[in-house]
Amino acid sequence: MFWVLSIVVLIFGFVVFRGSPYVPSFKKHIYKAFTKLYKITDKDTLIDIGSGDGVVLREAAKLGAKAIGYEINPILVLISSLVSIKYKKINVKLADFWSVKIPGDTTVIYVFSVTRDIKNITKRLQSEINRLNKSVKLISYAGDFKGFKFIKQLDAYRLYEIHPLQSDKAQV
């Protein structure tokens, strides 16, 4: 039992060095954000960076969206996958956001972030949006992404629009 507990503590501890710690989200707050801040529909593909137990994915899927979660904690991937098994539009991936390519059909990205990561997440998201060459909405919980166009706020949630950056001076 000691070894199992030690492994769990190590896994959750490792994640803190790679991103935000696991903090459970409340369904009623997510639902409010997905209906009043940005209305999620069946035309959306939502990406959840650090999807944890999958509650964000399930709320998006209930509203008709395709939902993809990236999580580096294998325990949370297993829990999320099992709890979300009845939702055909959910795909939970054991993957590190820093090394994945965001799918081309992405319309909205959800992120809970700690202040120390915002600058790096901003750069990474902008790079991916440039690669996709299309605008994408960003729903942030408890994070202020100053580099993106702020649209609206609801409680601790903020909605941004990320546009691809073009440069006529880009070197090829």
LONU-83185 format. One record per residue (C-alpha): residue in one letter; residue number from 1; x, y, z. Coordinates in steps of 0.25 Angstrom, whole numbers, plus 2048, in hexadecimal, padded with zeros to 3 digits. Each point is the difference from the previous one (the first is absolute). Layout:
! LONU-83185
   code   pos    px    py    pz
      A   NUM     X     Y     Z
...
//
This chain:
! LONU-83185
   code   pos    px    py    pz
      M     1   800   800   800
      F     2   80C   809   803
      W     3   805   7FF   7F2
      V     4   7F3   803   7F9
      L     5   7FE   80C   809
      S     6   80E   804   7FD
      I     7   7FE   7FF   7F1
      V     8   7F3   808   800
      V     9   807   80B   808
      L    10   80C   800   7F6
      I    11   7F6   800   7F4
      F    12   7F8   80C   805
      G    13   80D   807   805
      F    14   807   7FF   7F2
      V    15   7F4   806   7F9
      V    16   801   80D   809
      F    17   80E   802   7F9
      R    18   7FA   7FF   7F2
      G    19   7F4   808   802
      S    20   7F4   803   809
      P    21   7FD   7F7   80C
      Y    22   7F3   7F8   800
      V    23   7F5   809   805
      P    24   7F2   7FA   7FE
      S    25   7F6   809   7F8
      F    26   7F1   802   804
      K    27   7F6   7FB   7F5
      K    28   7F7   80C   803
      H    29   80B   80A   7FE
      I    30   804   7FA   7F3
      Y    31   7F2   7FF   7FB
      K    32   7FE   80E   803
      A    33   80D   804   7F8
      F    34   7FC   7F7   7F5
      T    35   7F2   806   7FF
      K    36   802   80F   804
      L    37   80E   803   7FD
      Y    38   802   7F8   7F3
      K    39   7F4   7F7   7FB
      I    40   806   7F3   7FD
      T    41   7F8   7F9   7F5
      D    42   801   7F3   7F7
      K    43   809   808   7F6
      D    44   80B   802   80A
      T    45   80C   7F7   803
      L    46   805   804   80E
      I    47   80F   7FD   804
      D    48   802   7FF   80F
      I    49   80E   802   804
      G    50   803   7F8   80D
      S    51   7F2   7F9   800
      G    52   801   7FA   80D
      D    53   7F4   7F8   804
      G    54   7F9   804   7F3
      V    55   7F5   808   806
      V    56   802   80B   7F6
      L    57   800   7F6   7F4
      R    58   7F3   7FA   805
      E    59   7F9   80D   801
      A    60   804   804   7F2
      A    61   7FC   7F3   7FB
      K    62   7F2   801   807
      L    63   7FE   80D   7F8
      G    64   804   7F9   7F3
      A    65   80E   803   7FE
      K    66   80C   7F7   7FC
      A    67   809   800   80C
      I    68   80F   7FC   801
      G    69   808   800   80D
      Y    70   80F   801   801
      E    71   805   7FB   80E
      I    72   80E   7FB   804
      N    73   7FB   7F9   80D
      P    74   7FD   7F2   7FC
      I    75   7F7   7FE   80C
      L    76   7F7   80B   7FC
      V    77   800   7FC   7F2
      L    78   7FB   7F2   805
      I    79   7F6   806   809
      S    80   7FB   80A   7F5
      S    81   7FF   7F5   7F6
      L    82   7F8   7F7   809
      V    83   7F6   80B   804
      S    84   7FF   805   7F2
      I    85   7FE   7F3   7F9
      K    86   7F1   802   7FD
      Y    87   804   80D   7F8
      K    88   804   7FD   7F2
      K    89   804   80E   7FD
      I    90   80B   800   80B
      N    91   80F   7FC   7FD
      V    92   809   800   80C
      K    93   80F   7FF   7FC
      L    94   80C   7FD   809
      A    95   808   80C   7FA
      D    96   808   80C   803
      F    97   7FA   80D   7FB
      W    98   80E   805   7FD
      S    99   803   7F5   7F6
      V   100   7F2   7FE   7F9
      K   101   7FA   806   7F4
      I   102   7F2   806   802
      P   103   7F6   7FA   7F6
      G   104   7FC   808   7F4
      D   105   7F1   800   804
      T   106   803   807   80D
      T   107   7F7   80B   803
      V   108   802   802   80F
      I   109   80B   7FE   80A
      Y   110   7FD   7FE   80F
      V   111   80C   803   80A
      F   112   801   801   80F
      S   113   80E   806   802
      V   114   809   805   80B
      T   115   807   80D   7FE
      R   116   80E   7FA   7FE
      D   117   7FB   7F9   7F3
      I   118   7F8   80B   7F9
      K   119   80B   806   7F8
      N   120   805   7F2   7FB
      I   121   7F1   7FC   7FD
      T   122   7FE   80D   7F9
      K   123   80C   7FD   7F7
      R   124   7FC   7F2   7FD
      L   125   7F2   803   7FD
      Q   126   804   80B   7F7
      S   127   809   7F7   7F8
      E   128   7F5   7F5   7FF
      I   129   7F6   80B   7FB
      N   130   80A   805   7F6
      R   131   802   7F2   7FB
      L   132   7F1   7FD   7FF
      N   133   7FE   80E   7F9
      K   134   7F3   803   806
      S   135   7FA   807   80C
      V   136   7FC   7F8   80D
      K   137   7F9   804   80D
      L   138   808   7FD   80D
      I   139   7F8   7FF   80D
      S   140   809   802   80C
      Y   141   7FD   7FD   80E
      A   142   808   808   80A
      G   143   80A   805   7F6
      D   144   803   80D   7F9
      F   145   805   7FE   7F2
      K   146   804   80F   7FD
      G   147   806   7FC   7F3
      F   148   7F2   7FC   7FA
      K   149   7F4   809   7FD
      F   150   7F7   800   80C
      I   151   7F1   7FF   7FC
      K   152   7F8   7FD   80D
      Q   153   801   7FC   80E
      L   154   7F6   7F7   809
      D   155   804   7FE   80E
      A   156   80F   7FA   800
      Y   157   7FE   7FD   7F1
      R   158   806   808   7F5
      L   159   7FD   7FF   7F1
      Y   160   80A   803   7F6
      E   161   802   7FF   7F1
      I   162   80D   7FC   7FB
      H   163   803   804   7F1
      P   164   80B   7FB   7F8
      L   165   80C   809   7FE
      Q   166   804   803   7F2
      S   167   80D   807   7FC
      D   168   804   805   7F2
      K   169   80E   800   805
      A   170   801   7F1   804
      Q   171   80C   7F9   7FC
      V   172   7FE   7F3   7F8
//
